[in-house]
């Protein structure tokens, strides 16, 4: 007996029935159970039945079709970095400190 991880099977988009639950929320269902959700914000964000984010799409049709295939999304899945903001904040704090010291010294 093998304890191998089950492979993710992709459902054809036609097998998924979508239902509008709220103003910006759609739920997909197949005969086997829940398929995922689509939430509209700036883009249409697709989440599968296990709660994993599958991507952000420009249109509702693209998001609905993406659940049935393993294609890529409009946006990358990489999280955004805070390094640039930290650098700018540090430089601004250093410049502010220098200006305060100059004001105290009278230069």
Backbone as ProteinMPNN parsed JSONL, in Angstrom:
{"seq_chain_A": "XXXXXXXXXXXXXXXXXXXXXXXXXXXXXXXXXXXXXXXXXXXXXXXXXXXXXXXXXXXXXXXXXXXXXXXXXXXXXXXXXXXXXXXXXXXXXXXXXXXXXXXXXXX", "coords_chain_A": {"N_chain_A": [[0.842, -1.18, 0.0], [0.627, 2.15, -0.87], [1.37, 5.421, 0.237], [0.886, 7.881, -1.328], [0.836, 11.239, -2.459], [-2.183, 12.576, -3.592], [-2.815, 13.329, -6.98], [-3.562, 16.474, -8.384], [-6.524, 16.892, -10.073], [-7.757, 18.429, -12.927], [-10.768, 19.988, -13.679], [-12.97, 20.081, -16.472], [-13.992, 23.23, -17.744], [-16.678, 23.372, -18.481], [-17.946, 21.576, -16.835], [-18.288, 22.795, -14.447], [-20.506, 24.572, -12.444], [-21.462, 27.844, -12.001], [-22.414, 30.138, -9.471], [-23.842, 33.167, -8.505], [-23.272, 34.684, -5.494], [-23.116, 37.041, -4.008], [-22.678, 40.57, -4.436], [-20.09, 40.679, -5.454], [-19.093, 38.055, -5.519], [-18.641, 34.766, -6.587], [-19.487, 31.323, -6.665], [-18.238, 28.17, -7.431], [-19.346, 24.946, -8.434], [-19.25, 21.426, -8.754], [-20.445, 18.182, -9.822], [-19.23, 16.536, -8.029], [-18.728, 18.117, -5.829], [-17.741, 21.187, -4.088], [-16.0, 23.57, -6.151], [-14.571, 25.973, -6.225], [-13.984, 29.526, -5.633], [-14.693, 32.836, -6.861], [-13.697, 36.077, -6.45], [-14.449, 39.466, -6.801], [-12.421, 42.21, -7.05], [-10.082, 44.546, -7.535], [-9.217, 42.976, -9.566], [-10.357, 39.782, -10.841], [-10.238, 37.369, -8.538], [-9.271, 34.085, -8.21], [-9.927, 31.289, -6.229], [-9.227, 28.015, -5.218], [-10.997, 24.963, -4.218], [-9.64, 24.057, -1.987], [-8.764, 26.318, -0.796], [-6.54, 27.617, -1.797], [-4.954, 30.247, -3.493], [-5.423, 30.761, -6.882], [-4.952, 32.615, -8.84], [-5.133, 35.914, -10.385], [-7.353, 37.55, -12.501], [-8.255, 39.37, -15.477], [-10.847, 39.326, -16.457], [-14.129, 37.984, -15.745], [-14.879, 35.71, -17.176], [-12.385, 34.663, -17.923], [-11.347, 33.96, -15.43], [-13.204, 32.025, -14.615], [-12.789, 30.079, -16.586], [-10.198, 29.377, -16.017], [-10.152, 27.693, -13.821], [-10.646, 25.201, -14.798], [-8.352, 24.492, -16.103], [-4.739, 24.305, -16.069], [-3.436, 26.714, -16.511], [-1.56, 29.87, -16.596], [-1.907, 32.824, -14.575], [-2.932, 36.314, -14.942], [-1.408, 37.864, -13.263], [1.632, 37.434, -11.417], [2.384, 34.895, -8.971], [4.106, 35.569, -6.986], [4.868, 37.058, -3.858], [4.696, 40.552, -2.975], [7.515, 42.675, -2.4], [8.746, 44.382, 0.482], [11.059, 45.744, 0.611], [11.877, 48.058, -0.876], [10.227, 50.084, 0.166], [11.103, 50.047, 2.828], [13.748, 50.94, 2.492], [13.372, 53.581, 1.488], [12.014, 54.722, 3.647], [13.951, 54.526, 5.663], [15.988, 56.183, 4.606], [14.596, 58.625, 4.568], [14.168, 59.015, 7.306], [16.814, 59.254, 8.181], [17.618, 61.594, 6.824], [15.839, 63.419, 7.971], [16.729, 63.336, 10.624], [19.333, 64.403, 10.36], [18.696, 67.025, 9.503], [17.385, 67.94, 11.802], [19.496, 67.892, 13.654], [21.251, 69.751, 12.488], [19.662, 72.04, 12.784], [19.647, 72.338, 15.547], [22.348, 72.738, 16.121], [22.875, 74.982, 14.685], [23.857, 75.433, 12.119]], "CA_chain_A": [[0.0, 0.0, 0.0], [1.426, 3.356, -1.01], [0.77, 6.656, 0.722], [1.34, 8.921, -2.25], [-0.043, 12.4, -2.518], [-3.105, 12.519, -4.727], [-2.557, 14.336, -8.006], [-4.684, 17.393, -8.614], [-7.167, 16.699, -11.359], [-8.422, 19.643, -13.361], [-12.085, 19.737, -14.225], [-13.275, 20.931, -17.61], [-14.754, 24.408, -17.343], [-18.098, 23.144, -18.715], [-18.472, 20.754, -15.757], [-18.43, 23.638, -13.261], [-21.658, 25.463, -12.442], [-21.153, 29.024, -11.194], [-23.577, 30.796, -8.868], [-23.542, 34.477, -7.913], [-23.745, 34.731, -4.11], [-23.215, 38.427, -3.582], [-22.381, 41.517, -5.51], [-18.751, 40.435, -6.007], [-18.645, 36.718, -5.131], [-19.198, 33.634, -7.311], [-19.085, 30.026, -6.135], [-18.298, 27.115, -8.435], [-19.673, 23.635, -7.898], [-19.332, 20.317, -9.702], [-21.24, 17.079, -9.291], [-18.468, 15.943, -6.932], [-18.67, 19.021, -4.678], [-17.285, 22.555, -4.368], [-14.868, 23.694, -7.07], [-13.785, 27.145, -5.873], [-14.681, 30.805, -5.584], [-14.118, 33.989, -7.559], [-14.054, 37.318, -5.775], [-14.079, 40.611, -7.629], [-11.872, 43.409, -6.453], [-9.454, 45.201, -8.676], [-9.24, 41.902, -10.557], [-11.14, 38.626, -10.421], [-9.302, 36.469, -7.849], [-9.766, 32.714, -8.187], [-9.452, 30.445, -5.127], [-9.757, 26.667, -5.422], [-11.788, 24.406, -3.122], [-8.772, 23.875, -0.825], [-8.431, 27.63, -0.263], [-5.308, 28.142, -2.39], [-5.162, 31.263, -4.524], [-5.014, 30.253, -8.188], [-4.541, 33.693, -9.718], [-5.985, 37.085, -10.573], [-7.654, 37.631, -13.925], [-8.856, 40.629, -15.909], [-12.274, 39.163, -16.725], [-14.8, 36.891, -15.047], [-14.805, 34.528, -18.031], [-11.027, 34.107, -17.835], [-11.215, 33.331, -14.117], [-14.017, 30.806, -14.629], [-12.14, 29.096, -17.453], [-8.903, 28.983, -15.456], [-10.294, 26.612, -12.854], [-10.657, 23.953, -15.532], [-7.04, 24.225, -16.706], [-3.614, 24.665, -15.208], [-2.737, 27.84, -17.133], [-1.054, 30.896, -15.697], [-2.773, 33.976, -14.352], [-2.436, 37.59, -15.442], [-0.42, 38.348, -12.309], [2.467, 36.379, -10.87], [2.018, 34.462, -7.625], [5.117, 35.998, -6.04], [4.439, 38.154, -2.989], [5.416, 41.801, -3.185], [8.575, 42.921, -1.438], [8.683, 45.64, 1.224], [12.425, 46.271, 0.702], [11.965, 49.419, -1.402], [9.6, 50.967, 1.143], [11.988, 50.122, 3.988], [14.883, 51.775, 2.121], [12.938, 54.975, 1.416], [11.701, 55.15, 5.012], [15.223, 54.688, 6.371], [16.639, 57.39, 4.091], [13.836, 59.786, 5.026], [14.443, 59.185, 8.735], [18.184, 59.751, 8.311], [17.627, 62.986, 6.379], [15.144, 64.182, 9.01], [17.619, 63.429, 11.788], [20.387, 65.363, 10.031], [18.115, 68.364, 9.507], [17.127, 68.315, 13.198], [20.788, 68.172, 14.288], [21.716, 71.025, 11.942], [18.85, 73.102, 13.361], [20.084, 72.494, 16.939], [23.725, 73.242, 16.136], [22.828, 76.309, 14.113], [24.666, 75.514, 10.895]], "C_chain_A": [[0.881, 1.233, 0.0], [0.659, 4.564, -0.484], [1.334, 7.786, -0.117], [0.327, 10.057, -2.243], [-0.909, 12.323, -3.768], [-2.783, 13.639, -5.705], [-3.792, 15.196, -8.186], [-5.24, 17.16, -10.006], [-7.923, 17.967, -11.712], [-9.722, 19.291, -14.064], [-12.278, 20.579, -15.482], [-14.19, 22.062, -17.163], [-16.253, 24.197, -17.513], [-18.733, 22.336, -17.581], [-18.713, 21.553, -14.483], [-19.634, 24.558, -13.434], [-21.355, 26.617, -11.503], [-22.435, 29.684, -10.722], [-23.13, 32.096, -8.215], [-24.134, 34.519, -6.509], [-23.95, 36.145, -3.598], [-22.893, 39.322, -4.755], [-21.068, 41.185, -6.213], [-18.221, 39.048, -5.68], [-19.399, 35.652, -5.914], [-18.653, 32.359, -6.708], [-19.272, 28.991, -7.22], [-18.546, 25.774, -7.788], [-19.715, 22.625, -9.037], [-20.233, 19.249, -9.094], [-20.55, 16.442, -8.09], [-18.396, 16.837, -5.698], [-18.183, 20.398, -5.081], [-16.056, 22.572, -5.28], [-13.979, 24.871, -6.701], [-14.643, 28.394, -5.85], [-13.951, 31.832, -6.436], [-14.628, 35.223, -6.841], [-13.571, 38.482, -6.625], [-13.623, 41.753, -6.756], [-11.355, 44.233, -7.606], [-9.38, 44.25, -9.872], [-10.132, 40.79, -10.032], [-10.172, 37.597, -9.848], [-9.952, 35.103, -7.7], [-9.108, 31.955, -7.042], [-10.051, 29.066, -5.331], [-10.466, 26.168, -4.164], [-10.963, 24.189, -1.857], [-8.343, 25.198, -0.209], [-7.142, 28.231, -0.796], [-5.654, 29.135, -3.485], [-4.605, 30.736, -5.836], [-4.618, 31.348, -9.146], [-5.537, 34.828, -9.748], [-6.138, 37.304, -12.07], [-8.375, 38.931, -14.244], [-10.356, 40.516, -16.136], [-12.828, 37.967, -15.949], [-14.719, 35.606, -15.857], [-13.435, 33.857, -17.957], [-10.824, 33.394, -16.504], [-12.002, 32.026, -14.06], [-13.361, 29.711, -15.45], [-10.843, 28.577, -16.838], [-9.019, 27.858, -14.452], [-10.273, 25.253, -13.535], [-9.331, 23.607, -16.176], [-5.944, 24.687, -15.767], [-2.807, 25.806, -15.783], [-2.292, 28.863, -16.117], [-2.023, 32.061, -15.628], [-2.16, 35.222, -14.967], [-1.322, 38.126, -14.552], [0.405, 37.175, -11.804], [2.032, 36.074, -9.444], [3.025, 34.921, -6.572], [4.595, 37.135, -5.173], [5.272, 39.402, -3.245], [6.418, 42.022, -2.061], [8.416, 44.297, -0.799], [10.047, 46.314, 1.283], [12.531, 47.712, 0.208], [11.357, 50.417, -0.429], [10.474, 51.127, 2.386], [13.193, 51.019, 3.701], [14.493, 53.249, 2.109], [12.634, 55.518, 2.805], [12.976, 55.395, 5.811], [15.948, 55.948, 5.917], [15.92, 58.659, 4.539], [14.085, 60.058, 6.508], [15.849, 59.741, 8.956], [18.272, 61.221, 7.901], [16.933, 63.884, 7.401], [15.989, 64.37, 10.249], [18.734, 64.44, 11.54], [19.867, 66.798, 10.043], [17.838, 68.839, 10.936], [18.419, 68.664, 13.915], [21.335, 69.5, 13.797], [20.953, 72.205, 12.549], [19.284, 73.38, 14.808], [21.473, 73.121, 17.028], [23.763, 74.659, 15.579], [23.696, 76.473, 12.884], [23.825, 75.987, 9.753]], "O_chain_A": [[1.8, 1.333, 0.812], [-0.54, 4.711, -0.726], [2.172, 8.557, 0.351], [-0.87, 9.851, -2.047], [-0.421, 12.039, -4.862], [-2.511, 14.768, -5.297], [-4.921, 14.707, -8.146], [-4.511, 17.223, -10.996], [-8.649, 18.515, -10.882], [-9.768, 18.413, -14.926], [-11.781, 21.703, -15.539], [-15.055, 21.873, -16.308], [-17.036, 24.783, -16.765], [-19.946, 22.408, -17.388], [-19.29, 21.028, -13.531], [-19.762, 25.24, -14.451], [-21.028, 26.399, -10.336], [-23.413, 29.782, -11.464], [-22.155, 32.121, -7.464], [-25.348, 34.404, -6.341], [-24.877, 36.4, -2.828], [-22.845, 38.888, -5.906], [-20.94, 41.382, -7.422], [-17.008, 38.873, -5.57], [-20.63, 35.623, -5.916], [-17.497, 32.307, -6.286], [-20.323, 28.927, -7.858], [-18.019, 25.491, -6.713], [-20.16, 22.934, -10.142], [-20.723, 19.404, -7.975], [-21.214, 15.869, -7.226], [-18.038, 16.362, -4.62], [-18.202, 20.75, -6.261], [-15.189, 21.703, -5.192], [-12.759, 24.789, -6.844], [-15.86, 28.337, -6.023], [-12.754, 31.712, -6.696], [-15.831, 35.396, -6.648], [-12.439, 38.49, -7.107], [-14.329, 42.202, -5.852], [-12.091, 44.573, -8.532], [-9.469, 44.666, -11.027], [-10.609, 40.855, -8.898], [-9.375, 37.016, -10.585], [-11.04, 34.975, -7.139], [-7.885, 31.971, -6.898], [-11.248, 28.944, -5.589], [-10.525, 26.877, -3.159], [-11.523, 24.14, -0.762], [-7.633, 25.207, 0.797], [-6.692, 29.261, -0.293], [-6.54, 28.89, -4.304], [-3.452, 30.311, -5.9], [-4.004, 31.064, -10.175], [-6.64, 34.725, -9.21], [-5.161, 37.248, -12.816], [-9.027, 39.519, -13.381], [-11.071, 41.512, -16.019], [-12.09, 37.065, -15.554], [-14.515, 34.53, -15.295], [-13.339, 32.63, -17.931], [-10.196, 32.336, -16.458], [-11.52, 31.033, -13.516], [-13.373, 28.545, -15.057], [-10.436, 27.449, -17.115], [-8.05, 27.125, -14.25], [-9.918, 24.254, -12.909], [-9.193, 22.525, -16.746], [-6.205, 25.381, -14.785], [-1.596, 25.865, -15.566], [-2.597, 28.754, -14.93], [-2.853, 32.252, -16.517], [-1.027, 35.202, -15.449], [-0.395, 38.772, -15.038], [-0.078, 36.043, -11.77], [1.39, 36.897, -8.792], [2.816, 34.685, -5.382], [3.961, 38.064, -5.672], [6.42, 39.313, -3.681], [6.198, 41.611, -0.922], [8.004, 45.254, -1.455], [10.191, 47.35, 1.933], [13.224, 48.515, 0.834], [11.918, 51.493, -0.221], [10.575, 52.223, 2.936], [13.616, 51.778, 4.572], [15.211, 54.08, 2.664], [12.968, 56.664, 3.104], [13.064, 56.372, 6.555], [16.464, 56.701, 6.743], [16.566, 59.658, 4.856], [14.199, 61.214, 6.915], [16.053, 60.598, 9.816], [18.939, 62.007, 8.572], [17.397, 64.993, 7.665], [15.974, 65.438, 10.861], [19.045, 65.247, 12.417], [20.543, 67.693, 10.55], [18.034, 70.014, 11.245], [18.457, 69.614, 14.697], [21.832, 70.297, 14.593], [21.541, 73.256, 12.801], [19.287, 74.532, 15.242], [21.736, 73.94, 17.909], [24.615, 75.454, 15.977], [24.219, 77.56, 12.64], [24.322, 76.122, 8.635]]}, "name": "protein", "num_of_chains": 1, "seq": "XXXXXXXXXXXXXXXXXXXXXXXXXXXXXXXXXXXXXXXXXXXXXXXXXXXXXXXXXXXXXXXXXXXXXXXXXXXXXXXXXXXXXXXXXXXXXXXXXXXXXXXXXXX"}
